[in-house]
């Protein structure tokens, strides 16, 4: 290259141009490398929680989550004893993750706002999801916000955008679980300044299209296994239609 440059007329100086191209190419490479979707949170169901407690495998699971750079664990504490809730939350914290109580199906359990607050007493916050917003009023949410002193995570389905409270959510997420409208769903999450939640079965593979956005994954561990030895029933074979 240096030999060829010498043969060009003196008035043509390509060196600045080539240097500029090299710098631009490097910058583009760094930008592309930086624009990788970042994991944020994932969920553990009650069957998973009980399995890991009974098999003393909760610690290794938290270690794997942290190694994959998750930061938050949403925990289904329905009918889990207070003692076990404390054990789970403390284990999550030991691995520098944040335990958030996932308030699953409050309408089927006819939970009052005070009962929802009580369900998050051992965690560092609560998550209210699409079932809450479909069955509780805006006044209920603001009562919850005024009485609950920890973090509140708000999760909706795409068609529920109008139900998302304008204030009071420490974090928002939009459930982008369907491939058919994934792009539009991701756009909604952007407009709401929300995390994009992915389905381990349907949209987790789309994370390479997300640029530098953050994402949650429903559910951990993104396969049919709970640990090295799966339980008799996997999560997908149980009643997991988000609400039962």
C-alpha positions, 0 to 999 in steps of 0.5 A: 500500500505504501508503494502504491501511494508513492506513485500517486500524484502529489496533489492526491493525499489518501492518507487522511482518507484511509486513516478516517476510514480506519477510525470509522470502521473501528468505531462502527465495530465498537458500536456493534459490539456495544449494541448487544441486548442485555439480560435483566430479569427472569422468573422462577415459578413455585414448582421450581422454587420448591424443587430447588429448596428440596434438592438444595440447588437454589444456590447453583441456580442463582450462580448460573443466573449471575454468570449470565448477567441477570440482575433480578429474579421474579419469584412466585411465592404463592402458598410458599411458607414465610420461612421458605420465602425468607430462605429464598430471598436471602439466597438470591441476595447472597448472589448479588441478585434482587429478589422480587415477589411476583404477584401471580393471579391476584384476581383468582385469589381475591387478594386485597391491596394489603394482602398483595403488600404482605406477599412482598414482605420478604422480597425487595419489591413486588411485580404486578403483571397483566392480571393485576392491571386487567382486574384492579383499578387505577385507584387500587394501584395508587393505593398500593403505591402509597402503602408499599415502600419497596420497588414496584415492577409493572408488567403488561401485555402489548394491548394493555398499554393504556392501563400502564400507570403514568407514574409509580412503577420503578420499572416497566416491562412489555410482554413480547411473547408472540413472534408475529408482532415482535417488532411492534411490541418492541417499539411499544416497549421503547415508547414506554421506556420499558424492558422487553420481556421475551418468551423462552419458547417463542421470542428468546431467539429474537434477542439478537435483533434488539440492539442494546435494549434490556430484556427479561426472560419468562421463564428460567432456565429457558429449557425443560430442565430445572437442574442437572436432574429434572423433576418428574414434571417440567414447567411446561407440562404443568398448568402454566397459562399465566394465570392458573 
